[in-house]
Structure formats: structure tokens, C-alpha cells
Amino acid sequence: MTVPQSYFHLAFNVTDLDTAERFYVDVLGAQPGRRSETWVDVVWMGHQLSMHLGQPFATANTGKVGQHMVPMPHFGLVVLQPDWERLRDRLAKHAVPMVIEPQLRFQGQPGEQSTLFFKDPFGNPIEIKGYRSWSDVAEHA
């Protein structure tokens, strides 16, 4: 097993820690982490998310990608296609509303990817991208 050189850490605001932990653990499949009265950590696909009590950041659909205006700012995951399909199915099982429905973007072009957008219960937009191989990501980021 190769040990990564680093893990990504993202800290952002939510308005309810219990709801946040339930969503990220039960719906998205994250592993629970440490918790205090003002924040809760989870590990999602190997990366640390730290959710703090506070006002979530404002977002607007200002990022034009292909034919879609995507919510900005947003965060997400880049995964291989089988993991993308599992996450897509998990979101559907939990009836998570989509901001942008699952689709294939840049079909037949360099950087072809599956994508979908949804929001957590606090309005934080999340994108999941799926690629056929890691070389597709590295060559066409």
C-alpha cells in the first residue's frame, strides 16, 4: 500500500453539528472523527473535513462549465469511475436532491468525466467527479 504524501483538510461552517455528522457519516459514508462543542471532524475518502458552528459561506451559480452554471465556491472529490458510481447510487438511495444531475461531461474529449453536484443540509455545494483512470485526471486537470 502506498502512503499518500499528504491528506487534504477543509474547514467550513455548518449550523448544526449533529445534522452535519449524520449527513457526512450516514449519507456520504465518512468516518466519524473528533468532536467538541463547536466543531466535528470526519474523514471522507481519506480527507479530513472539519465542520465548525457558524454561518455557511455564500454561494452563487457563477462558474460556467460546459453548458452549466455551477455553484461557486464548492468543494468535492475526484475519484475513479467505480467509486463515482457507488457515491451516485448512495446519494440516490438517500434521496439527496441534485443541483446538477449525474452526467458525462466532455464526452469523447480529453478530460472526459462523470460529474454531479449536490448540497449538504447547510447549502454547501459539493461536486463529485469520476474518471476512468488517474492518468486522465493528471493529464487534463
C-alpha positions as CSV (number, residue, x, y, z in Angstrom):
1,M,0.0,0.0,0.0
2,T,1.3,3.4,-1.0
3,V,1.1,6.0,1.7
4,P,-0.1,9.4,0.4
5,Q,2.3,12.4,0.6
6,S,-0.5,14.4,2.2
7,Y,-4.2,14.5,3.0
8,F,-6.5,17.3,2.2
9,H,-8.1,19.3,5.1
10,L,-11.1,21.6,4.6
11,A,-12.7,23.5,7.5
12,F,-16.1,25.1,6.8
13,N,-19.2,26.3,8.7
14,V,-22.4,24.5,9.4
15,T,-25.3,25.5,11.7
16,D,-25.9,22.1,13.5
17,L,-23.2,19.6,14.4
18,D,-25.5,16.6,14.9
19,T,-27.1,17.1,11.5
20,A,-23.7,17.6,9.9
21,E,-22.2,14.5,11.4
22,R,-25.3,12.4,10.4
23,F,-25.2,13.6,6.8
24,Y,-21.5,13.2,6.2
25,V,-21.3,9.8,8.1
26,D,-24.6,8.2,7.3
27,V,-25.3,9.6,3.8
28,L,-21.8,10.2,2.4
29,G,-20.1,7.3,4.2
30,A,-17.4,9.4,6.0
31,Q,-15.7,8.0,9.1
32,P,-16.5,9.9,12.4
33,G,-13.6,11.8,14.0
34,R,-13.0,14.1,16.9
35,R,-15.7,16.4,18.2
36,S,-16.1,19.3,20.5
37,E,-18.9,21.7,21.4
38,T,-18.1,23.9,18.4
39,W,-16.8,21.5,15.7
40,V,-16.9,18.0,14.4
41,D,-14.4,16.2,12.2
42,V,-15.0,13.4,9.7
43,V,-12.7,11.6,7.3
44,W,-14.2,11.4,3.9
45,M,-12.5,9.2,1.3
46,G,-9.2,9.7,3.2
47,H,-9.6,13.5,3.6
48,Q,-10.3,15.5,6.8
49,L,-13.4,17.7,6.9
50,S,-13.7,19.9,9.9
51,M,-17.2,21.4,10.4
52,H,-17.5,24.4,12.7
53,L,-20.5,26.1,14.1
54,G,-21.1,29.3,12.1
55,Q,-22.7,30.8,9.0
56,P,-22.0,28.7,5.9
57,F,-20.3,30.6,3.0
58,A,-22.5,32.3,0.4
59,T,-22.6,30.6,-3.0
60,A,-23.9,31.6,-6.4
61,N,-24.1,29.7,-9.7
62,T,-21.4,31.8,-11.4
63,G,-18.9,29.1,-12.6
64,K,-19.6,28.3,-16.3
65,V,-18.5,24.7,-17.2
66,G,-19.8,23.4,-20.5
67,Q,-23.5,24.2,-20.6
68,H,-24.0,24.6,-16.9
69,M,-23.6,27.3,-14.4
70,V,-22.1,25.6,-11.3
71,P,-22.2,26.8,-7.7
72,M,-19.2,28.7,-6.6
73,P,-17.4,28.2,-4.4
74,H,-17.7,24.5,-4.0
75,F,-15.6,21.5,-2.9
76,G,-15.6,17.9,-3.8
77,L,-13.9,14.7,-4.7
78,V,-12.1,13.4,-7.8
79,V,-12.5,9.6,-7.8
80,L,-12.3,6.7,-10.3
81,Q,-15.5,5.8,-12.1
82,P,-16.5,2.8,-10.0
83,D,-16.3,4.9,-6.8
84,W,-18.2,7.7,-8.6
85,E,-21.0,5.2,-9.4
86,R,-21.1,4.0,-5.8
87,L,-21.3,7.6,-4.5
88,R,-24.0,8.4,-7.1
89,D,-26.0,5.4,-6.0
90,R,-25.6,6.2,-2.3
91,L,-26.9,9.7,-2.9
92,A,-29.9,8.4,-4.8
93,K,-30.6,5.8,-2.0
94,H,-30.7,8.7,0.5
95,A,-32.8,10.8,-1.9
96,V,-30.3,13.7,-1.9
97,P,-31.5,16.4,-4.3
98,M,-29.1,17.1,-7.1
99,V,-28.1,20.7,-8.1
100,I,-26.8,19.2,-11.4
101,E,-27.9,15.7,-12.2
102,P,-25.3,12.9,-12.8
103,Q,-24.0,13.2,-16.3
104,L,-21.0,12.6,-18.5
105,R,-19.1,15.9,-19.3
106,F,-16.6,16.4,-22.1
107,Q,-17.7,13.2,-23.7
108,G,-15.2,11.8,-26.2
109,Q,-12.8,14.7,-25.4
110,P,-9.6,14.8,-23.3
111,G,-10.7,15.0,-19.7
112,E,-13.9,13.2,-20.1
113,Q,-15.5,12.8,-16.7
114,S,-18.7,11.9,-14.9
115,T,-20.0,14.6,-12.6
116,L,-22.8,15.5,-10.3
117,F,-23.5,18.4,-7.8
118,F,-25.5,18.4,-4.6
119,K,-25.6,20.4,-1.4
120,D,-25.2,19.4,2.2
121,P,-28.0,20.3,4.6
122,F,-26.4,23.7,5.1
123,G,-26.2,24.7,1.4
124,N,-22.5,23.9,1.0
125,P,-22.2,22.7,-2.7
126,I,-20.3,19.5,-3.4
127,E,-19.1,18.1,-6.7
128,I,-18.1,14.5,-7.3
129,K,-16.1,13.8,-10.5
130,G,-15.4,10.4,-11.8
131,Y,-12.6,9.5,-14.2
132,R,-11.8,6.2,-16.0
133,S,-8.1,6.4,-14.9
134,W,-5.8,8.5,-12.8
135,S,-3.9,9.4,-15.9
136,D,-7.0,11.1,-17.3
137,V,-7.0,13.4,-14.2
138,A,-3.3,14.1,-14.2
139,E,-3.2,14.9,-18.0
140,H,-6.4,17.0,-18.1
141,A,-6.9,18.6,-14.6
